[in-house]
Amino acid sequence: MSTKVYSVYLIDDHPIVAAGLRLGMGLTEEFRLIGTSVTHHAALEALETLSPDVIITDLVIDGEVDLDFIGHYRKAAANARVVVFSSLSREAYGEACFAAGRIVSCRNPPRRTNWPMRSRR
């Protein structure tokens, strides 16, 4: 029985994190890294020609949180799954989403660290 090999595109501006993810993917036959970028714009250019199965991206690139790039990645590689990770605390992530107008609903609003977040996009 053959195992599906997933092509992966990685976007991260932290060399140690990116190296760790590359190393981890190299330990399994299920993932094949097909490209990397350290900026959102470089990733979008690369995704125009590549067709990854999975896009792994840091939410914070170059110190900025830009949630719009997730939608851009989905358009550039429509069949890819987008995996987003971040070192932001849940509260900081919630505030970034709220500031970007992406919080649709939340429970227990006074205690923001308990926000279940749902994105509009």
N, C-alpha and C positions, 0 to 999 in steps of 0.2 A: 504494500500500500504506500503510495507516494504522499509526502507531506507537502501542502501548499507552502510556497515560499513567498512571503510578503515583502514587497519593495517598500523601503522607508526613506523619507526625506526628513532631515533634521534641521531645525532652526534654533540656534542658541548662540549667545554671545559670550558665554563663560567657557573658556577652554577646558577646564577641569570637568565640568558637567558634561560637555559634549564628548570629551575623551572617554568618560565613564560609560555613557550611553553607547558609543561606538564599540567599546570593549564588550559590553554586555550583549550587544547584537551579534558580535563575532563569536560568542560562545554557543550560539544556537544556529541550527540550519534553517530555522523558520523565518528568519529575517535577513534581508540583504539591503545594506545601506547603499542608496543610489546617488546621494548628494547631500551636501550640507551648505548652510548659509549662516552668516552672523548678523544679517539685517533682514527686515521684512521685505524691503524692496528687492534685494538680491534674490530672495526666495521666490518672489512672484515672477521675476524674470526666468528663473530656472524652471519653475512649475509650468511655464508655457510650453516647454518642450518635453518635460518628463511626465510620466503618469504613475505616480506612486500609489500604492495601496493604502499607505499610512503616512500622515504628516505629523511629526512630533515637534511642537513648538513651545518655547518658553513664553509666558505671558508678558514678562518684563524684558524688553530688548533695549539696550543702551539706556537704561534707567527710566524708560517710558512705558506706560501701560496703554496699549492701543488695541482695544477690542475689535475694531473694524477689520483688522487683518485676518481674523478668523473667517469672516465672511468672504474676504478676497481669496483666501486659500481654497475655500469650498467652491468658488466660481472657477478658479484656475485649474483645479483638479477635482472635478465634480464627483468622481467615484471614490475618492479617497476618504478615509476616516481621519478626523483631525483630533489629535490627543494634545491637550494643553496642560502644562504643568507650571508651577510657580513657587517661588519662595515667599510670596506674600502671605501674611496671616489671613485667616478667614475674614476678619474684620476689615483689613486693608483691601482685600479683594471685593468685599461687599461695597465699600465706599467707592472704589474705582468703578464698579458696575453702576452704582447709583448715580455717580457724577456723569457717567456716559449715557444715562437715561435707559439703562438696561434692566433695572429691577422692575418687575411687573407686580409682584406680590411678595409679602413676607409675613411670617407669623411672629408674634411677640416683638414688635418693632422697638420697644425701649431697650431691649437687650440685643444689640446688633450682632453679637458673636453667634447667636443662634439662628441667623437668617438662613432659611432654605432658599436658595437663589434659583430663579428661573430667568433665562435670557429671552429677550424679544426676538433675537435672531438665532 
